[in-house]
Amino acid sequence: MMAQRKKYIYWQDENLWLGYLEDYPDYWTQAETQQELQANLIDLYNEVKHETVKCDRKIAELEVYN
């Protein structure tokens, strides 16, 4: 299996690192270290891809008329 690269957004809030995958902004995770945060994000990605996380939201666009 080939590895994929996924972008994620992260920040530190006091003693915790928080973050989410750019493709799935509704699903956040946290950790005590950046390395642990990355591991949590990989786990989260696998859960979303295997549909163990429900309510995967999608983005769509509507055409509206004035």
C-alpha positions in Angstrom: 0.0 0.0 0.0 1.3 3.4 -0.9 1.5 6.2 1.7 -0.6 9.3 1.2 0.1 12.8 2.4 -2.7 14.6 4.2 -2.6 18.2 5.4 -3.6 18.9 9.0 -4.1 22.1 11.1 -2.7 22.1 14.6 -2.0 24.4 17.5 -0.9 24.4 21.1 -3.3 25.4 23.8 -1.5 25.5 27.1 -0.2 21.9 27.7 -2.2 20.2 24.9 -1.7 20.0 21.1 -5.0 20.1 19.2 -5.6 19.5 15.5 -7.7 18.2 12.7 -7.3 16.9 9.2 -7.9 19.6 6.6 -10.4 17.3 4.8 -12.3 16.6 8.0 -12.5 19.8 10.0 -15.4 18.5 12.1 -13.2 15.9 13.8 -10.7 17.2 16.2 -8.2 15.4 18.3 -5.8 16.3 21.1 -2.5 15.1 22.6 0.2 16.0 25.0 2.9 16.0 22.3 3.1 16.8 18.6 4.1 13.2 17.8 1.1 11.8 19.8 -1.1 14.3 17.9 0.1 13.0 14.6 -0.5 9.4 15.7 -4.1 10.4 16.8 -4.7 12.1 13.4 -3.6 8.9 11.6 -6.0 6.9 13.7 -8.8 9.4 13.1 -8.1 9.3 9.3 -8.4 5.5 9.4 -11.6 5.6 11.4 -13.2 8.1 8.9 -12.1 6.1 5.9 -13.4 2.8 7.4 -16.7 4.6 8.4 -16.4 3.9 12.1 -16.9 7.6 12.6 -20.5 8.5 11.6 -21.9 11.7 10.2 -19.1 12.4 7.7 -20.2 15.8 6.4 -19.9 16.8 2.8 -19.6 20.2 1.1 -21.9 21.1 -1.8 -22.8 24.2 -3.6 -26.2 25.6 -4.5 -27.1 27.9 -7.4 -29.5 30.6 -6.2 -31.2 33.4 -8.1 -31.8 36.9 -6.9 
